C-alpha cells in the first residue's frame, strides 16, 4: 500500500531537482559557447544570476525537508523565479535571437500540470510579457565569426528541442506516477474508513442489544431458578430437572458474555508469547465445543509475542467456530512463523464443503447472507479486526486428509468459513477450507516476554476469550 502524500510536496521536490539540472546545464552551455564557439558573453552578470539561482535552490531544499505541505502559491512563486531567471539569462545573451528562448514552454507545461488554471494563466502572461520585452531590448550576442550565426542557431535549436522533450517527459511522467500512487492510497484509505465505520456501527448495535437483553435475561434466570426449586419437590417437574439445569448453564453463558462485552470496552490485551498463550486459549475454546474432533498441530514459535491477545483470540474464535460448524469431524489449528519476517500465521483447517466462488470475493468486505440463514457478520468482524492489527486473513479451499464423498455433518444454519454453501454443494466431495490469519508479532526472548507480562499483570491466557457465546460469534449481530 502506498503512503498518502501531498502532491504539492512531491512537486516541490521535483522542482528542486529540475532547477539543479538547469543550473548545471546553464554553466555547461556558457562554458561551451565561450570556449568553443567564440561567443563573448557578459560573464559577471550571468554568473551573478546563476548564483542567485543556487541560493534560491538551497532555500528550496530547506523547505522540502520540512514536514508540512506546500501551497499552490508557493509553487507559483517557485516557477515564477525560474521564469525570471531564464528571462534574465536570455536578456544577457541575445534575447529572442537566442535558440534557448523556447525553454519557456517546459516551465509552462510544468505549471499547467501542478497548478490551478488561474495561476498557470498568470505565469503564461508573465512569460509572454518577458518574451515581448526581450524582442525589443536585450544584450546582442557578440560572435567572433558572425557568418556562422545560422549554423550555431540551428544547432542550439536542436539542443533546445531535445532538452525540452526530456524535461517535459521526465517531469510529467514522474508527476503522473505520484498522482496515481496518491489516488490509490486515497482509495485504500477510503475502503479502510468504510470498513471501520461498519465495524463501529456493529459495535454500537452489539452494545445496544447487550443493554436491552440484560433485563430479560435476569427475568429468565430468576424464573429458571424458581422452576428448579419447584422441581425438587414437585414430581411432575422432576423429568425436566436436567433441562432446567442445562437452561441455567446457557443463561450463565449469556450473562458472562455480556459481562465480557462490557469489560473489553475498557481493557486491552497484554503481550504474551504465542506458545504460552495458544495452549490455554485452545483449552477454553474446546470447552464450548466438546463434540468437535479438534487437534492442535503446533503451539507456535516460542520467540514471538503478540501485543493484543484479546483481539487475536476474538479472531481465532470466529475462525474456529466457523470451522466447527462446517465439519465437527475434522478441525485443526497450527501456528508457525510466516515467510514474511516479523509475522506469525495461524492456520485453521476444516473438512467442510468449501466456499462458493460467488461469495469468495465478498467475504470480509461486508456481511454476507448465506443460503442457510447466517449473516456473515463474524467473518466481517474478523477481517476488520485483522486489518486493524496490521494483519490479514486468507481463505483457500483444500482437500483435508481423510475426506470422503457424501454429506458433511455438523453444518448448521450459521454463516461460517466452511458452511457458506447451498444445498447443491452438500452432496459433492468435501474439499475443506483453509483460513490463514497472518499477524505482526515481535520477536523476543522468552525471559523478556515473561517479565513484561508480569509487569503488566497479564491475565491468564484465554480468560477473556473462548467461554460463552459472546460477540465473537460469527452472526452475533
VMD Tcl script that draws the C-alpha trace (Angstrom):
set ca {
  {0.00 0.00 0.00}
  {1.25 3.40 -0.91}
  {1.74 6.17 1.60}
  {-0.63 9.08 1.14}
  {1.39 12.12 0.08}
  {0.53 15.69 -0.70}
  {1.07 16.19 -4.41}
  {2.47 19.70 -3.86}
  {5.26 18.30 -1.73}
  {6.24 15.88 -4.49}
  {6.10 18.73 -6.98}
  {8.42 20.94 -4.93}
  {10.98 18.15 -4.66}
  {10.83 17.67 -8.42}
  {11.24 21.40 -8.99}
  {14.33 21.40 -6.80}
  {16.00 18.69 -8.86}
  {14.92 20.24 -12.16}
  {16.39 23.58 -11.11}
  {19.62 21.82 -10.09}
  {19.86 20.22 -13.53}
  {19.07 23.56 -15.16}
  {21.89 25.29 -13.25}
  {24.36 22.62 -14.33}
  {23.15 22.90 -17.93}
  {23.45 26.70 -17.89}
  {27.04 26.58 -16.62}
  {28.00 23.94 -19.20}
  {26.36 25.92 -22.04}
  {28.08 29.17 -21.05}
  {31.46 27.43 -20.86}
  {30.97 25.67 -24.20}
  {29.90 28.70 -26.23}
  {32.57 30.87 -24.60}
  {35.43 28.45 -25.24}
  {34.50 26.61 -28.44}
  {32.12 28.82 -30.41}
  {33.72 32.14 -29.62}
  {30.69 33.95 -28.17}
  {31.65 36.81 -25.88}
  {29.12 36.77 -23.05}
  {28.78 39.17 -20.06}
  {30.08 36.54 -17.67}
  {29.92 38.53 -14.38}
  {26.25 39.38 -14.83}
  {25.30 35.88 -15.97}
  {27.23 34.19 -13.16}
  {25.52 36.52 -10.68}
  {22.10 35.37 -11.95}
  {23.15 31.72 -11.65}
  {24.49 32.36 -8.13}
  {21.08 33.75 -7.16}
  {19.50 30.59 -8.55}
  {21.85 28.43 -6.46}
  {20.99 30.40 -3.31}
  {17.27 30.15 -4.00}
  {17.59 26.44 -4.67}
  {19.31 26.00 -1.31}
  {16.36 27.67 0.39}
  {14.04 25.41 -1.59}
  {15.87 22.33 -0.30}
  {15.40 23.50 3.28}
  {11.72 23.90 2.54}
  {11.49 20.41 1.05}
  {12.90 18.87 4.24}
  {10.18 20.46 6.39}
  {7.32 18.19 7.35}
  {4.43 20.34 6.19}
  {2.62 20.62 2.86}
  {3.23 23.40 0.36}
  {0.57 25.68 -1.02}
  {-0.16 26.43 -4.65}
  {1.07 29.98 -4.14}
  {4.41 28.59 -3.02}
  {4.73 26.53 -6.17}
  {3.63 29.55 -8.19}
  {6.49 31.54 -6.65}
  {8.97 28.77 -7.43}
  {8.05 28.68 -11.10}
  {7.90 32.47 -11.28}
  {11.52 32.64 -10.04}
  {12.54 30.07 -12.67}
  {10.93 32.09 -15.45}
  {12.51 35.29 -14.14}
  {15.99 33.75 -14.02}
  {15.57 32.37 -17.54}
  {14.45 35.80 -18.78}
  {17.49 37.45 -17.18}
  {19.89 34.99 -18.82}
  {18.16 35.38 -22.18}
  {18.37 39.19 -21.87}
  {22.14 38.90 -21.40}
  {22.57 36.53 -24.35}
  {20.65 37.83 -27.36}
  {17.01 37.89 -26.23}
  {14.64 36.29 -28.75}
  {17.55 35.54 -31.09}
  {18.85 33.03 -28.52}
  {17.84 29.50 -29.61}
  {17.06 28.60 -25.99}
  {14.20 31.11 -25.79}
  {11.65 28.30 -26.21}
  {12.63 26.94 -22.78}
  {9.70 29.00 -21.58}
  {7.45 26.20 -22.81}
  {8.65 23.36 -20.48}
  {8.21 25.65 -17.47}
  {4.67 26.49 -18.54}
  {3.90 22.81 -19.16}
  {5.05 22.00 -15.63}
  {2.91 24.85 -14.28}
  {-0.12 23.51 -16.11}
  {0.48 20.07 -14.56}
  {0.77 21.17 -10.92}
  {-1.11 24.49 -10.55}
  {-4.71 25.64 -10.90}
  {-5.61 27.19 -14.21}
  {-5.71 30.77 -12.95}
  {-2.17 30.60 -11.52}
  {-0.98 28.96 -14.73}
  {-2.58 31.81 -16.69}
  {-0.64 34.38 -14.64}
  {2.63 32.57 -15.34}
  {1.78 32.35 -19.04}
  {1.06 36.08 -19.14}
  {4.38 36.76 -17.40}
  {6.26 34.56 -19.89}
  {4.59 36.27 -22.86}
  {5.42 39.72 -21.46}
  {9.08 38.74 -20.96}
  {9.25 37.34 -24.50}
  {7.87 40.54 -25.96}
  {10.26 42.71 -23.96}
  {13.22 40.55 -24.95}
  {12.36 41.20 -28.60}
  {12.76 44.95 -28.07}
  {15.63 45.13 -25.59}
  {18.50 42.71 -24.98}
  {22.26 42.39 -24.98}
  {23.20 41.24 -28.52}
  {25.37 38.18 -28.99}
  {28.99 39.07 -29.74}
  {30.32 36.39 -32.10}
  {33.91 36.05 -33.29}
  {32.59 34.68 -36.62}
  {29.13 36.15 -37.38}
  {28.98 34.29 -40.71}
  {28.29 31.04 -38.86}
  {25.39 32.52 -36.87}
  {22.74 30.47 -38.68}
  {24.59 27.19 -38.15}
  {25.00 27.99 -34.45}
  {21.34 28.91 -34.17}
  {20.22 25.67 -35.82}
  {22.45 23.58 -33.54}
  {21.14 25.44 -30.50}
  {17.54 24.85 -31.58}
  {18.24 21.12 -31.87}
  {19.76 21.02 -28.38}
  {16.89 23.10 -27.04}
  {14.31 20.74 -28.55}
  {15.96 17.67 -27.01}
  {16.24 19.32 -23.60}
  {12.60 20.47 -23.70}
  {11.35 16.99 -24.63}
  {13.37 15.32 -21.88}
  {12.24 17.82 -19.24}
  {8.56 17.59 -20.12}
  {8.50 13.80 -20.41}
  {10.51 13.26 -17.21}
  {8.57 15.68 -15.06}
  {5.09 14.89 -16.33}
  {5.71 11.14 -16.13}
  {7.00 11.43 -12.57}
  {4.09 13.62 -11.56}
  {1.56 11.30 -13.16}
  {3.00 8.34 -11.27}
  {2.94 10.28 -7.99}
  {-0.68 11.27 -8.56}
  {-1.66 7.69 -9.40}
  {0.02 6.48 -6.21}
  {-1.78 9.14 -4.21}
  {-5.13 8.20 -5.74}
  {-4.50 4.53 -4.96}
  {-3.59 5.35 -1.36}
  {-6.67 7.54 -1.00}
  {-8.84 4.74 -2.35}
  {-7.34 2.28 0.15}
  {-7.85 4.77 2.97}
  {-11.48 5.25 1.99}
  {-12.01 1.48 1.98}
  {-10.44 1.20 5.45}
  {-12.58 4.08 6.71}
  {-15.73 2.45 5.35}
  {-14.79 -0.86 6.94}
  {-14.07 0.82 10.27}
  {-17.36 2.69 10.15}
  {-19.23 -0.56 9.58}
  {-17.36 -2.22 12.44}
  {-18.17 0.70 14.75}
  {-21.82 0.53 13.71}
  {-21.89 -3.19 14.52}
  {-20.22 -2.47 17.85}
  {-22.86 0.13 18.71}
  {-25.59 -2.34 17.78}
  {-23.97 -5.03 19.93}
  {-23.77 -2.64 22.88}
  {-27.42 -1.66 22.40}
  {-28.54 -5.28 22.24}
  {-26.46 -6.11 25.33}
  {-28.18 -3.31 27.22}
  {-31.65 -4.32 26.03}
  {-31.42 -8.05 26.78}
  {-29.90 -7.60 30.23}
  {-33.28 -7.26 31.97}
  {-35.00 -10.15 30.06}
  {-32.06 -12.43 30.88}
  {-32.34 -11.55 34.55}
  {-36.04 -12.35 34.47}
  {-35.43 -15.67 32.69}
  {-32.69 -16.55 35.19}
  {-34.98 -15.81 38.12}
  {-37.83 -17.89 36.69}
  {-35.44 -20.75 35.90}
  {-34.16 -20.75 39.45}
  {-37.72 -20.84 40.78}
  {-38.61 -23.73 38.48}
  {-35.55 -25.64 39.62}
  {-36.58 -25.16 43.25}
  {-40.11 -26.35 42.50}
  {-38.76 -29.35 40.54}
  {-37.02 -30.59 43.69}
  {-40.38 -31.13 45.43}
  {-42.83 -31.47 42.54}
  {-42.65 -34.92 40.99}
  {-44.43 -33.62 37.89}
  {-41.45 -31.38 37.07}
  {-38.81 -33.88 38.09}
  {-38.33 -35.21 34.49}
  {-37.44 -31.68 33.40}
  {-34.75 -31.16 36.04}
  {-31.91 -31.89 33.58}
  {-33.38 -29.49 31.02}
  {-33.70 -26.79 33.65}
  {-30.08 -27.37 34.66}
  {-28.98 -27.02 31.02}
  {-31.09 -23.88 30.63}
  {-29.45 -22.38 33.72}
  {-25.98 -23.06 32.30}
  {-26.88 -21.45 28.99}
  {-28.18 -18.37 30.77}
  {-24.91 -18.20 32.71}
  {-23.00 -18.30 29.43}
  {-25.08 -15.41 28.07}
  {-24.63 -13.26 31.17}
  {-20.88 -13.94 31.23}
  {-20.66 -12.97 27.55}
  {-22.41 -9.67 28.30}
  {-20.03 -9.05 31.19}
  {-17.04 -9.63 28.91}
  {-18.51 -7.31 26.30}
  {-18.62 -4.51 28.87}
  {-15.13 -5.21 30.22}
  {-13.45 -5.40 26.79}
  {-14.51 -1.83 26.02}
  {-12.02 -0.57 28.60}
  {-9.32 -3.26 28.55}
  {-6.53 -4.26 26.17}
  {-4.63 -7.48 25.82}
  {-1.18 -7.94 27.32}
  {1.87 -9.04 25.39}
  {2.35 -12.79 25.61}
  {4.40 -15.40 23.83}
  {2.45 -17.24 21.17}
  {3.50 -20.65 22.50}
  {2.39 -19.77 26.04}
  {-0.90 -18.15 25.10}
  {-2.20 -20.54 22.44}
  {-2.49 -23.68 24.61}
  {-4.76 -22.18 27.33}
  {-6.78 -20.40 24.65}
  {-7.43 -23.68 22.85}
  {-8.47 -25.39 26.10}
  {-11.02 -22.67 26.72}
  {-12.36 -22.97 23.19}
  {-12.70 -26.77 23.44}
  {-14.95 -26.37 26.48}
  {-17.51 -24.77 24.18}
  {-17.18 -27.47 21.51}
  {-16.64 -30.76 23.35}
  {-18.10 -32.82 20.47}
  {-15.76 -31.41 17.82}
  {-12.80 -33.55 16.80}
  {-10.08 -30.94 17.21}
  {-6.31 -31.16 17.01}
  {-3.71 -28.52 17.85}
  {-0.85 -29.33 15.49}
  {1.65 -26.78 16.77}
  {1.77 -24.36 19.71}
  {3.59 -21.80 17.61}
  {7.06 -20.27 17.72}
  {8.43 -19.72 21.19}
  {10.23 -16.48 20.36}
  {7.28 -14.44 19.01}
  {4.96 -12.38 21.19}
  {1.54 -10.87 20.44}
  {0.69 -7.39 21.67}
  {-3.10 -7.78 21.84}
  {-4.06 -11.36 22.70}
  {-7.68 -10.36 23.38}
  {-8.20 -9.20 19.79}
  {-6.29 -12.16 18.38}
  {-8.39 -14.52 20.48}
  {-11.58 -12.97 19.16}
  {-10.49 -13.50 15.56}
  {-9.37 -17.09 16.15}
  {-12.62 -17.84 17.99}
  {-14.62 -16.75 14.96}
  {-12.50 -18.83 12.57}
  {-12.57 -21.92 14.81}
  {-16.32 -21.62 15.42}
  {-16.91 -21.43 11.69}
  {-14.70 -24.46 11.07}
  {-16.50 -26.42 13.81}
  {-19.89 -25.70 12.26}
  {-18.64 -26.76 8.83}
  {-17.10 -30.03 9.98}
  {-17.26 -31.43 13.51}
  {-15.16 -34.42 12.50}
  {-12.05 -32.52 11.47}
  {-10.77 -29.15 12.75}
  {-7.07 -28.32 13.13}
  {-5.13 -25.30 14.31}
  {-1.47 -24.64 13.67}
  {0.68 -21.60 14.46}
  {4.05 -21.01 12.83}
  {6.42 -18.22 11.80}
  {5.35 -16.76 8.47}
  {7.65 -16.47 5.49}
  {7.42 -12.70 5.89}
  {9.75 -11.55 8.65}
  {8.04 -10.33 11.80}
  {4.73 -12.14 11.17}
  {3.04 -15.23 12.61}
  {0.48 -17.38 10.76}
  {-2.44 -19.11 12.46}
  {-3.82 -21.81 10.16}
  {-7.33 -23.19 10.73}
  {-8.44 -26.11 8.56}
  {-11.73 -27.99 8.33}
  {-13.26 -30.70 6.17}
  {-16.34 -28.76 5.15}
  {-17.78 -28.26 1.67}
  {-15.67 -25.20 0.94}
  {-16.62 -21.69 -0.14}
  {-18.73 -20.97 -3.24}
  {-16.80 -18.94 -5.78}
  {-19.70 -16.46 -5.99}
  {-19.21 -15.49 -2.35}
  {-15.44 -15.62 -2.13}
  {-14.85 -12.03 -3.21}
  {-17.49 -10.68 -0.81}
  {-16.30 -12.43 2.35}
  {-14.73 -9.95 4.73}
  {-15.69 -6.92 2.65}
  {-19.24 -6.79 4.02}
  {-21.67 -9.04 5.90}
  {-22.86 -11.76 3.50}
  {-26.15 -13.63 3.85}
  {-25.74 -17.34 3.30}
  {-28.28 -19.74 1.87}
  {-28.51 -21.38 5.31}
  {-29.64 -18.29 7.23}
  {-26.38 -16.86 8.51}
  {-25.38 -13.25 8.05}
  {-21.57 -13.41 7.77}
  {-21.07 -10.80 10.49}
  {-18.43 -12.89 12.24}
  {-16.14 -13.08 9.23}
  {-16.64 -9.39 8.54}
  {-15.57 -8.53 12.09}
  {-12.64 -10.94 11.85}
  {-11.37 -9.30 8.66}
  {-11.82 -5.83 10.15}
  {-10.01 -6.74 13.38}
  {-7.14 -8.36 11.46}
  {-6.72 -5.25 9.31}
  {-6.75 -3.05 12.43}
  {-3.93 -5.13 13.90}
  {-1.92 -4.79 10.68}
  {-2.60 -8.34 9.51}
  {-4.78 -10.19 7.02}
  {-6.93 -13.27 6.55}
  {-6.69 -15.61 3.57}
  {-9.35 -18.20 2.70}
  {-8.50 -21.14 0.42}
  {-10.10 -24.44 -0.49}
  {-8.04 -27.51 0.36}
  {-8.56 -31.28 0.37}
  {-8.24 -32.33 4.00}
  {-6.69 -35.70 4.86}
  {-9.24 -38.48 5.13}
  {-12.05 -36.53 3.47}
  {-14.70 -38.65 1.84}
  {-17.54 -38.09 -0.54}
  {-21.01 -37.53 0.77}
  {-22.68 -35.03 3.01}
  {-20.56 -33.23 5.56}
  {-22.08 -33.36 9.02}
  {-22.16 -30.58 11.51}
  {-23.13 -27.68 9.27}
  {-25.94 -25.73 10.91}
  {-27.67 -22.54 9.91}
  {-24.75 -20.30 10.80}
  {-22.62 -18.44 8.27}
  {-19.10 -19.85 8.58}
  {-15.81 -20.15 6.80}
  {-16.70 -23.62 5.56}
  {-20.51 -23.60 5.85}
  {-21.42 -20.77 3.46}
  {-22.82 -23.02 0.81}
  {-26.09 -24.05 -0.77}
  {-27.81 -27.39 -0.65}
  {-26.44 -28.20 -4.09}
  {-22.92 -28.32 -2.65}
  {-23.76 -30.66 0.24}
  {-23.58 -33.82 -1.81}
  {-20.27 -33.19 -3.52}
  {-16.90 -34.34 -2.25}
  {-15.68 -32.45 0.81}
  {-12.85 -30.10 0.00}
  {-12.32 -28.27 3.25}
  {-11.35 -24.68 3.91}
  {-8.00 -23.33 5.00}
  {-8.15 -19.98 6.80}
  {-4.79 -18.31 7.49}
  {-4.66 -15.43 9.95}
  {-1.40 -13.52 9.43}
  {-0.49 -11.03 12.15}
  {2.58 -8.97 13.02}
  {4.44 -10.25 16.06}
  {7.50 -9.06 17.92}
  {10.41 -11.44 18.15}
  {11.59 -11.51 21.78}
  {13.33 -13.80 24.19}
  {11.22 -15.92 26.49}
  {12.56 -14.20 29.60}
  {11.73 -10.76 28.25}
  {8.17 -11.75 27.43}
  {7.62 -13.30 30.86}
  {8.94 -10.24 32.67}
  {6.82 -7.92 30.53}
  {3.71 -9.97 31.24}
  {4.46 -9.92 34.96}
  {4.89 -6.13 34.96}
  {1.63 -5.62 33.11}
  {-0.28 -8.05 35.31}
  {-1.32 -10.13 32.35}
  {-4.44 -12.21 32.87}
  {-4.35 -15.94 32.19}
  {-4.39 -16.65 28.51}
  {-7.81 -17.28 27.12}
  {-9.60 -15.89 30.19}
  {-11.43 -13.37 28.07}
  {-11.88 -15.48 25.01}
  {-13.44 -18.79 24.32}
  {-16.05 -19.13 27.08}
  {-19.65 -18.33 26.30}
  {-21.41 -17.40 23.13}
  {-20.42 -13.75 23.23}
  {-19.82 -11.21 20.49}
  {-17.19 -13.39 18.91}
  {-19.91 -15.49 17.30}
  {-20.00 -15.13 13.51}
  {-23.55 -13.83 13.49}
  {-23.74 -12.16 16.87}
  {-25.45 -9.19 15.30}
}
mol new
graphics top color blue
foreach p $ca { graphics top sphere $p radius 0.5 }
foreach p [lrange $ca 0 end-1] q [lrange $ca 1 end] { graphics top cylinder $p $q radius 0.2 }
display resetview
